[in-house]
Amino acid sequence: MGNFITDQGLAGIKHYENLSELTLIDASRLGDEGIRRFLDCKHLQRLAVSRTRVTAAMIAEFHRRLPDCRIESDAGVMEPQARKTRED
């Protein structure tokens, strides 16, 4: 099913600013262009991206711009930066 998700297909999604979770797995036709639009989701708490064409650089950009978001990707897990600060 995930192979139907493409960069162009995600371009049509509107009103996603309040999204809190996003899971994109087995979407081999999805890359940085398609997922970039979700960088504006300030309420995003969990992003899971696996088996896509999304690059490590884009995952790092999400981690930088959405520090409260837990990111799970093929490269591993990036915990929310704010949570790490609270635990120290």
C-alpha positions as CSV (number, residue, x, y, z in Angstrom):
1,M,0.0,0.0,0.0
2,G,2.8,2.4,0.8
3,N,4.1,2.4,-2.7
4,F,1.1,4.6,-3.6
5,I,2.4,7.4,-1.5
6,T,4.5,9.8,-3.6
7,D,5.9,13.3,-3.4
8,Q,3.3,14.6,-5.8
9,G,0.5,12.8,-3.9
10,L,1.3,14.5,-0.7
11,A,1.3,17.8,-2.4
12,G,-2.5,17.7,-2.3
13,I,-2.8,17.4,1.4
14,K,-4.3,20.5,3.0
15,H,-4.9,21.5,6.6
16,Y,-2.3,19.3,8.2
17,E,-0.7,21.9,10.5
18,N,-2.2,20.4,13.7
19,L,-1.0,16.9,12.8
20,S,0.6,15.2,15.9
21,E,1.7,11.9,14.4
22,L,2.8,10.8,11.0
23,T,3.9,7.3,9.9
24,L,5.2,6.7,6.4
25,I,6.5,3.1,5.9
26,D,7.2,1.2,2.7
27,A,6.7,4.3,0.7
28,S,9.5,3.8,-1.8
29,R,8.3,6.6,-4.0
30,L,8.4,9.2,-1.2
31,G,11.4,11.5,-0.8
32,D,12.5,14.7,0.7
33,E,10.2,16.8,-1.6
34,G,7.1,15.1,-0.4
35,I,7.9,15.1,3.3
36,R,9.3,18.6,3.5
37,R,5.8,20.2,3.7
38,F,5.4,18.6,7.2
39,L,8.2,20.7,8.6
40,D,5.6,23.3,9.4
41,C,3.7,20.9,11.7
42,K,4.6,22.5,15.0
43,H,2.4,20.0,16.9
44,L,4.1,16.9,15.5
45,Q,5.2,14.7,18.4
46,R,6.1,11.5,16.5
47,L,7.4,11.0,13.0
48,A,8.1,7.4,11.7
49,V,9.7,7.2,8.3
50,S,11.0,3.9,7.1
51,R,11.9,2.3,3.7
52,T,11.4,5.5,1.8
53,R,13.7,7.8,-0.2
54,V,13.8,10.4,2.6
55,T,17.4,11.3,3.2
56,A,19.3,11.5,6.5
57,A,19.8,15.2,5.9
58,M,16.0,15.7,5.8
59,I,15.6,13.7,9.0
60,A,18.2,15.9,10.6
61,E,16.3,19.0,9.4
62,F,13.1,17.7,11.1
63,H,15.1,17.0,14.3
64,R,16.5,20.6,14.2
65,R,13.2,22.4,13.4
66,L,10.9,20.2,15.5
67,P,12.9,19.5,18.6
68,D,9.9,18.1,20.6
69,C,9.3,15.4,18.0
70,R,10.4,11.8,18.4
71,I,11.7,10.6,15.0
72,E,12.0,7.0,14.0
73,S,13.8,6.2,10.8
74,D,15.9,3.6,9.1
75,A,18.9,5.4,10.7
76,G,17.5,4.9,14.3
77,V,15.6,6.9,16.8
78,M,16.0,10.6,17.6
79,E,14.4,11.4,20.9
80,P,12.9,14.8,21.5
81,Q,15.5,17.3,22.5
82,A,13.3,18.9,25.1
83,R,12.7,15.5,26.8
84,K,16.5,15.0,27.1
85,T,16.8,18.4,28.8
86,R,14.1,17.6,31.3
87,E,15.7,14.3,32.3
88,D,19.2,15.8,33.0
